[in-house]
């Protein structure tokens, strides 16, 4: 199955799940025990209901984003290679520019 089709199928599954979950969460929030509970317990339940939909959808999202077995080595081959010396010298250059700038700011404030 292609990644594109998995994303399409996963998107439809997520929409259906969120619609059903919203109806269930509204029913729980509107239940009699919920109305009789203290405000702190109500707030905690609203927080839990607002975030709990993420947990069942995480495996689905991982499945949607899974790389195709034949595409993975090709993706690594296309990635540009950086030499460690190049990134190290760029970082060193940036730090040196920062030090120079701080020295200038310190001298202008003292004068």
N, C-alpha and C positions, 0 to 999 in steps of 0.2 A: 504494500500500500504506500503510495507516495506521501510525502510530508504535506503537500498541498491539500490532498484529500483528507488526511488525518486532521488538519486544522479546520477544514470545513465541517467535517463530521463532529469534531470536538466542540466547535462553536455552537452548533445546533443543540448538542447535548447539554452544554453549559446553560444555554437560554432556557431549555425545558427544566433543568434542575433548579435554576434560580427562581423561575416562576412558581414551581411547586413548593420550594422552600419558603418563599415569601408568603404563600397562603398558609402553610403550616405555622410559620413564625407569628403571623397575625392572629391565628386561632389561639396559639399559646398565650400571646400577650393580652388577648381579650378574654381569657378564661376567668372564671370566678375566683380561683385561688390567687390569681395574679392581682386582682382588684383588692383582695383582703390582706395582701402582704404589705409589710412596711415599705416606705419609699426607697430605702437603701437596697432592699432585696429586689425591688422592681428595677432599679437602675442597673444592678448587677446582671439581672436576667436580660435586660435590653442590650447590654454590652455583649453578653455571651451570644445572644441570638443574632446580633449584628455581625459578629466575627466568625461564627461557627460554620458558615457556608463555605469558608475557604478550605477547611480541612478535607472534606470529601472531594473537592475539585482539584487538589494538588496532584494526585496520581493521574488524573485526566490531562492536566496541563503538561506534566512530565511526558506522558505518552504522545501528546500532540507535538512536543518539541524534540522528540527523539530523532536523532540523525538517521538517515537511511544508511544501511550497512555499506553499500557500494560508493556512497558519496563522501564518506569520512576521510579516506586517505587522499582523495583529490582536494579536499578543502585544506588539508594540512600542506599539501604541495604548493598551493596558490598563495599561502601566507608569506608575506615578505619577511626576509630574515634581517635581523638587526644585530650588528656586532656589539658585544658588550662594551667595547672601547668607545663606540660612537655614543651610546646612551650615557656612559660615564662622563665623557668629556662635555656633553651637552649639560648634564646636571652640574658639573663642576663650573662650567662657564656661567650658568644661571646663579649659582651661589656667589661667585666672584662679583657678578653684577649687583647682586643684592648688598653685598658688603660695601661696595663702592657707593651705592646709593645711600646706605645708612651713614657712611662717613660724611657724605656731602650734606645730608640733613642735619647731622650733629654739628658740623662746622657752621652752617648758616644760622642755627639757633643760638650759638654761642656769640656770634658777632653782633 
